[in-house]
Amino acid sequence: SEILNKNSKYKFSNIAIGGTGPKIYENNMLELLPILKNKQKFLVFYFEGNDFISKENDNNFYWYGIKIPKYKYKLRFGYERIERNKDKILNKKFFDKNYFYQIVRPHSQRFYNKLLSRWTDSCLVEWKTIKSKKIGFLYKYYDLNEYKTHIIKNNDLIDRIEKVIFIPTKYSTYEKYFNNKLSKKNRENKIKFLRKEYQKLNIEVINLTEVFQNKSIEKINDNKLLFFQDDTHLNKIGNKILSNYLLKILFE
């Protein structure tokens, strides 16, 4: 929203809350309705990754959409809670300036976390090399075939939604380097579902996958990335590409 405000005469505000999904987006929008002016609209963003993970009525245990046996889930994440609480105590009261502890502790924690991640099949990170750059990906996203998600159907909101925007994952953005047919199939199913459901409401769905893929090839030839190298979020370059394209489709 900061880039959009800087580069246009229109005003944008971000009402997203981290760690939520489309159902919460709808609630946020409804809360704002009483104070909106007549011409103000919403842009609704669906992220290909966790916006399509919905286990609301499922009693099984999941981590990023990965089904994990109950006892393994309890052990893995119970261990992580113990580690966090132990760190709070030791770092503050005993070892806050202990050089040896500060060096050894992260290595120990990563070792056990890696061990438990493999045991529960919940190790999400996959490293790949593209044009001599080592890049981290949340690889399980492309393996998930769930394509349905919450569709905003509130009658008071439908006329306020200008467009629905589909944001591809980091893996999908660089997919052409991997030739992963499963990733493409699962993503296209998600886009197809979104378009089908929002077409019923006369709301256009914009798919940014091709835009991101083309820009990723262009930028990596200049040794630049659209996402942080070891993270799933767009960096400054990626956010600028997203913002410029939004301005183009909205106002040109």
Disulfide bonds with the S-S distance in Angstrom:
none
